[in-house]
Amino acid sequence: MGGDFCVVNGPPTRRQLLVAAGSAVVAGCTGFRADDTASLPDDEDGTTLESVDVDAPRPRVDARNSGHVPIESGANPDRLAWSHDDSSTGVYVEPVLSDERLFYINNNRETVALDARSGELLWSEHDGNAFYPFAADEQHVYTRTTGDTFLVARDVETGDAVWRSDVAITETAPIPYDDSVYVGGHRGTLASLSSESGEEEWIVEVAGSIGQLAVDDSGVVAAVSGEGVERITHEGDAVWFRSVTDPIAVTLYRDLVVVATRNGTVVGLEGDTGDERWRYETDADSVLSTPTIVGDQIHVVDRDGVVHAVTVEGEQAWTWDTDTDGRGWNGELHNYEIAATNDWLYVLGFDEHVHVLDPDADSPEPVSRWDVGLATAPPLVVGDVAYLSHGSAAVRAVTLE
């Protein structure tokens, strides 16, 4: 069996989507068919892709949360290289890629490792949490465990648990950096753990529960839920705290800290002092995505489905509405983030499409739109391959041209 993506050139038509028992039935152009679970052969390599060894192991790609993989990539889906489905439908957090292994957590709370080239199952361990982001480095996959709020580090090759930490963590992704792993705590704490052993290196109090972390050579920046933004050194010393209303995401860019908020603003703070440099207002009541930075431009998706391109000086460059059929927000199980390469932005829209936009365009029109149905996150794009997580399947690898 096989099926092809539908690439929409021009405005998409309105489709009726019926969702039942975790599967989707779509009238009209469907992209992947609901019963299509077989691998489509690649013209040259069969079901095995070329090397995908790219340094993109974490959610939001790097420790700074830039969302940007610094490589060339394609805009149009070509072939379904492989499809991996298991007994548990639904992948709700973005998969993680590390050293040609693709990791995801399914709805049975199993952490699963696949060969990123072929889709072959490498191992599966029942100790993940289906609704919280996770991370990986060259040695370990770091996931929040089920039934409590602790962290487990698993060997990327075998899936064996290497260590567990009793530090209670929030739903934000842990961030590996050098020889440490940074985790945010529920009760107003930030901890640094040894990535090798899980031993606590230090733990400090912050202003409240941490919503998201970003890390660079200067230290750690925490978006503190309901409170503001705090910068801490790699040794655990406080540098500054800046009150920002309802911050939800933070990205680091050179000497700038970019903060997205639940009140629909994007704020630029001085990296050294935390002083506000600029403030950009959307017309929505919230920003949904982590800021994604390509070149000198910041991109976010707001609660109305509008993509905003903002210069690093805080000026609007352009906007693009992804809610082409008035469908509206689909809820928190969809990660309306923006994936980016040197060439394109890949945006999961409110209209069940991935919109491929040129970040350098003055007034962007999508160069391609992919009908992806119940995709729960934008594609993880690595050169000529895009990995899609799905609400009624697991993970699919698609070649790009």
C-alpha positions in Angstrom: 0.0 0.0 0.0 1.1 3.6 -0.4 0.0 7.2 -0.5 1.2 10.6 -1.3 1.1 14.0 0.4 -1.2 16.5 -1.2 0.7 19.7 -1.9 -1.6 22.7 -2.1 -0.5 25.5 -4.4 -2.7 28.5 -3.9 -5.4 29.0 -1.3 -6.7 25.7 0.2 -10.3 24.7 -0.1 -12.4 24.3 3.0 -12.5 20.7 4.2 -14.7 18.9 6.6 -12.8 16.9 9.3 -14.5 14.2 11.3 -12.6 12.8 14.2 -13.6 9.6 15.9 -11.8 7.0 18.0 -8.5 8.8 17.5 -8.6 8.6 13.7 -9.4 11.1 11.0 -11.6 11.0 7.9 -11.1 13.9 5.5 -13.3 14.8 2.6 -11.3 15.8 -0.5 -7.5 15.9 -0.6 -6.2 13.9 2.4 -2.4 13.7 2.1 -1.8 10.5 4.0 -4.8 8.2 3.7 -6.3 7.0 7.0 -5.4 3.4 6.2 -2.0 4.1 4.9 0.5 2.5 7.4 2.9 1.0 4.9 6.3 2.4 3.9 6.6 4.0 0.5 9.9 3.1 -1.2 12.4 5.9 -1.9 13.4 5.9 -5.5 17.1 5.4 -4.7 17.4 4.0 -1.3 14.2 1.9 -0.8 13.0 2.5 2.8 16.5 3.6 4.0 17.3 7.3 3.9 20.7 8.8 3.6 22.5 9.9 6.7 20.5 12.2 9.0 23.4 12.9 11.4 22.6 16.5 12.2 23.2 18.4 15.4 19.5 18.9 16.3 18.9 16.7 19.3 16.5 18.8 21.4 13.0 20.3 21.3 13.4 23.8 19.7 16.6 22.4 18.3 19.3 24.0 20.5 19.8 25.1 24.1 18.9 28.7 23.1 15.5 27.5 21.9 16.1 29.1 18.5 14.0 26.5 16.6 16.5 26.8 13.8 18.5 24.0 12.1 21.4 25.7 10.2 21.2 23.6 7.1 19.7 23.8 3.6 16.3 22.1 3.1 13.5 21.4 0.6 10.0 22.9 0.6 7.9 20.3 -1.1 7.2 16.8 0.2 8.1 14.2 -2.4 7.7 10.6 -1.1 6.8 8.8 2.1 10.0 7.1 3.0 8.7 5.2 6.0 5.9 5.1 8.5 6.1 3.8 12.0 2.9 2.9 13.8 2.4 1.1 17.1 -0.4 -0.1 19.2 -0.7 3.3 20.9 -1.9 6.1 18.6 -1.0 9.6 19.2 2.3 11.5 19.7 1.7 14.8 21.5 5.2 16.2 22.0 7.8 16.9 19.4 10.1 13.9 18.6 13.8 14.3 19.4 16.6 13.4 17.0 20.1 12.5 18.1 22.8 10.7 16.2 20.5 9.1 13.6 18.1 7.9 16.2 14.6 9.4 16.5 12.9 9.3 19.9 9.2 9.9 20.7 6.8 9.1 23.6 3.5 7.5 22.7 0.1 7.6 24.3 1.0 4.5 26.3 3.8 6.5 27.9 6.5 4.4 26.2 9.7 6.1 25.3 10.5 4.7 21.8 13.7 4.8 19.8 13.7 4.4 16.0 16.4 4.2 13.4 15.9 7.6 11.8 16.9 6.3 8.4 14.6 3.3 8.2 12.0 3.7 10.9 13.1 0.4 12.4 12.2 0.0 16.1 15.4 0.0 18.2 13.9 -0.1 21.7 10.9 0.8 23.8 10.7 1.5 27.5 7.5 2.2 29.6 8.6 5.1 31.7 7.9 8.3 29.8 5.2 11.0 30.0 3.2 11.5 26.9 2.4 15.1 27.4 5.7 16.7 28.5 8.6 17.6 26.3 11.9 15.7 26.7 15.5 16.0 25.5 18.5 14.1 24.4 22.2 14.4 23.9 24.8 12.0 22.4 24.6 9.6 25.4 21.1 9.9 27.1 17.5 10.5 26.5 16.1 12.6 29.4 12.4 12.2 30.2 10.0 13.0 32.9 8.8 9.7 34.4 5.2 8.5 34.9 3.5 8.6 38.3 5.7 11.3 39.8 7.7 14.4 38.7 11.2 12.8 38.5 13.7 12.7 35.7 15.2 9.5 34.2 18.2 9.3 31.9 18.2 6.4 29.4 21.1 5.1 27.3 20.4 6.2 23.7 21.6 2.8 22.3 19.9 0.4 24.7 17.1 2.3 26.5 18.5 1.1 29.8 18.0 3.5 32.7 21.4 5.0 33.6 20.2 7.2 36.5 17.1 8.7 38.1 16.8 12.0 39.9 14.5 12.8 42.8 14.4 16.5 41.8 10.7 17.4 41.2 10.5 19.0 37.8 7.9 21.0 35.8 6.5 20.2 32.4 9.2 22.2 30.7 11.9 20.3 28.8 15.2 19.6 30.6 18.2 21.1 28.8 21.5 19.2 28.4 24.4 21.6 28.1 28.1 20.6 28.3 28.3 18.1 31.1 25.1 19.2 32.9 21.3 19.0 32.6 19.2 21.9 33.7 15.7 21.2 35.1 13.0 23.6 36.4 11.2 22.7 39.6 7.6 23.0 40.5 8.2 24.8 43.8 10.3 27.7 42.6 13.6 25.9 42.0 16.2 25.5 39.3 18.6 22.6 39.5 21.8 21.6 37.7 22.4 17.8 37.5 25.5 15.9 36.2 24.5 14.5 32.8 26.9 11.5 33.5 25.5 10.5 36.9 22.4 12.6 37.7 24.1 13.9 40.8 22.8 17.3 42.0 25.4 20.0 41.2 23.4 22.8 42.7 19.8 23.9 43.3 18.6 27.5 43.7 15.3 29.2 44.4 13.7 31.3 41.7 10.6 33.5 41.7 8.1 30.7 41.0 7.4 27.6 38.9 9.5 27.5 35.7 7.7 27.4 32.4 10.7 27.2 30.1 14.5 27.3 30.1 17.1 28.6 27.6 20.8 28.2 28.0 23.9 29.9 26.5 27.5 30.3 27.4 26.6 33.0 30.0 24.2 30.8 31.9 20.6 29.9 32.2 17.5 32.0 31.6 14.2 30.9 33.1 10.7 32.0 32.2 9.0 32.0 35.6 5.2 31.3 35.2 3.2 34.4 36.1 6.2 36.3 37.4 8.9 37.2 34.9 12.3 36.2 33.6 15.4 35.3 35.6 19.0 34.9 34.6 21.4 32.6 36.5 25.0 31.7 35.9 26.3 28.2 35.3 27.4 28.2 38.9 23.9 28.9 40.2 24.4 32.6 41.0 21.5 35.0 40.4 22.3 37.8 37.9 19.0 39.6 37.4 15.2 39.2 37.6 12.8 41.2 35.4 9.1 41.3 36.0 7.2 40.3 32.8 3.5 39.5 32.8 2.7 35.8 32.2 5.8 34.7 30.3 5.5 31.3 28.6 8.6 31.0 26.4 12.1 32.4 26.1 14.7 32.4 23.4 18.2 33.7 23.4 19.8 35.6 20.5 23.2 37.2 20.9 22.8 39.8 23.6 19.0 39.6 23.5 16.5 37.7 25.6 13.2 37.3 23.6 10.1 36.5 25.7 6.7 35.4 24.5 3.7 36.0 26.9 0.2 34.9 27.5 -1.0 38.5 27.1 -0.1 38.6 23.4 3.2 40.4 23.6 6.8 39.6 22.6 9.4 41.4 24.8 13.0 42.0 24.0 15.3 42.2 27.1 18.9 43.2 27.4 20.9 40.0 28.0 23.3 41.5 30.5 20.9 43.5 32.6 17.3 42.3 31.9 16.3 45.9 31.0 13.5 46.1 28.5 14.7 47.0 25.0 11.4 46.8 23.1 7.9 45.4 23.2 5.9 44.1 20.3 2.1 43.8 20.6 0.0 41.3 18.7 -3.8 41.7 18.4 -4.3 38.3 20.0 -4.8 37.5 23.7 -1.8 35.2 23.8 1.3 34.0 22.0 1.3 30.2 21.5 4.8 29.4 20.3 8.4 29.7 21.4 10.1 32.5 19.4 11.9 31.0 16.4 14.9 33.0 15.1 16.3 32.9 11.6 19.0 35.5 10.7 17.9 38.7 12.4 14.2 37.9 12.5 12.0 36.5 15.2 8.9 34.5 14.4 5.9 33.6 16.7 2.4 32.2 16.3 -0.4 33.9 18.2 -3.7 32.6 19.6 -5.5 33.6 16.4 -3.2 31.5 14.2 -1.2 34.5 12.9 2.5 34.2 12.3 4.4 37.4 13.2 7.8 38.2 11.8 9.6 40.7 14.0 13.0 42.2 13.6 15.5 41.9 16.5 14.8 45.7 16.9 11.2 44.9 17.7 9.7 46.1 14.4 7.0 44.2 12.5 8.4 42.7 9.2 5.2 40.8 8.1 2.3 38.7 9.3 0.7 35.6 7.8 -2.7 34.0 8.9 -2.6 30.2 9.0 -6.3 29.9 9.9 -7.4 30.0 6.3 -10.7 28.3 6.9 -11.7 29.9 10.2 -11.2 26.6 12.1 -9.7 28.3 15.2 -7.5 27.0 17.8 -7.5 23.2 18.3 -6.3 23.0 21.8 -3.2 22.4 23.9 -2.4 19.0 22.4 -1.3 20.7 19.2 2.2 22.3 19.4 1.9 25.4 17.3 5.6 25.9 17.1 7.7 27.0 14.1 10.5 24.8 12.7 13.1 26.6 10.6 16.1 25.9 8.4 18.3 28.4 6.5 15.7 28.4 3.7 12.2 28.0 5.1 9.8 28.3 8.0 7.6 25.3 8.6 4.5 26.3 10.4 1.7 24.0 11.7 -1.4 26.0 10.9 -4.8 26.1 12.4 -6.2 24.7 9.1 -4.5 21.3 9.4 -1.7 22.3 6.9 2.0 22.9 7.3 2.7 26.3 5.7 6.2 26.7 4.2 7.1 30.3 4.3 10.2 32.3 3.1 11.5 34.2 6.2 13.2 36.8 3.9 10.0 37.7 2.0 8.6 41.2 2.4 5.0 39.9 2.1 5.1 36.1 2.3 2.9 33.7 0.4 3.4 30.0 1.2 5.7 28.3 -1.3 4.1 25.1 -0.4 1.2 23.8 1.9 1.1 20.3 3.1 -2.2 18.7 4.0 -1.2 16.8 7.1 -4.5 16.1 8.9 -4.0 15.5 12.6 -0.3 16.4 12.9 0.4 17.5 16.4 3.6 19.5 15.8 5.5 21.1 12.9 7.8 18.7 11.0 11.3 18.1 12.3 13.2 19.0 9.2 16.7 17.7 8.6 17.9 18.5 5.1 15.9 16.6 2.6 13.9 14.7 5.3 10.9 15.8 7.4 9.7 13.8 10.4 6.0 14.3 11.3 4.3 13.3 14.5 0.6 12.5 14.2 -2.5 12.3 16.3 -3.7 9.1 14.7 -0.4 7.5 13.8 3.1 7.6 15.3 5.9 9.1 13.2 6.4 9.4 9.4 9.5 10.3 7.4 8.9 12.2 4.2 11.6 13.2 1.7 11.6 16.8 0.5 12.6 18.4 -2.8 
